Amino acid sequence: MKIIRKITSSGKYSKVITIPREFLKALNWRQNQNLEFELDEKDKRIIIKDSKEK
């Protein structure tokens, strides 16, 4: 599934991208869950994973 989202501002330095509800349900992610972000500069992508810390 492919969905287009815009980057918006939140405060002076932060940017926000909303995650579609369908994606959250499919991954069983919930509000206030810790997520791990990884930057792949070579392929120009951001990888978001569930943080294993509980």
C-alpha angles and dihedrals in degrees: 000000000000124000127174119224133179126230111240133183128256110184125326102313109013127090127201134212117181119225115223115249091235090060092049092050093047091051094040090234120158140194115288092017116148113244130190119224122204125186117216101192094177094060093028097236141123118227117206119196138171109267109238091215110103 
